[in-house]
Amino acid sequence: MVIACSDSRVDPAQIFDVDPGEIFVVRNVAAMVPPFETAPGHHGVSAALEFAVQVLKVKEVMVMGHGMCGGCKAALTQSLKGTAPGDGGFVTDWIALLDDVREEVVRTHGTKGREAEQAMELAGVRQSIANLRTFPFVQRKEHDGELQLRGAFFSISDGLLHVLDKQTGEFAPAV
C-alpha cells in the first residue's frame, strides 16, 4: 500500500514503475494519515487502510511525501487559516493534522524558504507514520512482524526517491 499526495506530479505507479493492480494506492492532500478515531463521519483514509491491511493483507504500508507540496506549504504558512469550507476550509481542517509537528519546524526553520518547506514535508511523512501506529490492527500486525511501515520522499526537482531510515530517522536516497 502506498499513501501518497494527490499532486499529479507524484504518481506512485510511475515512480515505482508498476502495472495496474500491483500496488494499492490512496492519494490525498499532503499524503496524510489521520490518527485512529471512532467518531461518526466519513473516514476515507482509515477505511482504505483497514481494507488494505485487514482484507488484502498487505505486508507493507508506505507513506510517500514529496517536494514542493502545496498542502505542506499551506500547513507551514497557515495561508488558508480562517477560510470557510469551499474556500479552503476543508483543506485547512485536513492539514491541521500537521499542526503539532509544524511548531518544531517553525522553531527550527521558520515559515519561509525551501528549507522550511522541505522540513515540513518530511515532518508530514513522519507524522503520518506515527498516526498509522495509532490503529490497533496496525499496531498488532507490526508487532507480530506481519506489517512494515515505511516512509519515503519523492524529490520532484531531481526525480530521486528518498527513504526513511528506521534507525536514524533520516531520509536518504534509495539505492
Phi, psi and omega in degrees: 000136175237127174254116187227170178285153178283356178304127184294344179280355187233070181269112182305323180298322178285317182298319182263001177051058180242159176270162177306137179093352182275334176225149176264122188240136171237129180235138177204174180300123176067015177054042185272145169245122177284160175290160177300133173207154182246009179297149178300152178144184180259119185242075186300311181294318180296319178295317179295319178298312179300316180298313182296314185282315186274322184264308181282341179059045176299151182260349183213138173238123179246130171260121183241106173275181180205162178289151178058039181282119180295324179294317178293323178295320178295323177295318181294311185273344184056037183293340180258003183305134176086005180273153180273155174306133184099340177242012182125351182294325176297317179295316180303314179298319182293311184283353173297345173301341181263000185304317182296315181283338178301320183303316179293318179299314181296317179300321185272322190237352185080197183242002183233151176098159184297324180298315179294319180297315180293322177300321178293319179298316179291321177297326178297319177297313180299320180294319179295323176295317176299319179293325175303322183287357175274350179276122182305320181290330175288314178305311183299311183291325177293316179300321182278000179078015181267352184214135174245140175253134181228149174246144179215159180218122179260121179273109181296323186295327180237000177075016181265141174262130177249143179242150181277123177280122183295330181283312186269339183077010181254156177264137177220152180305138177294145180266000000 
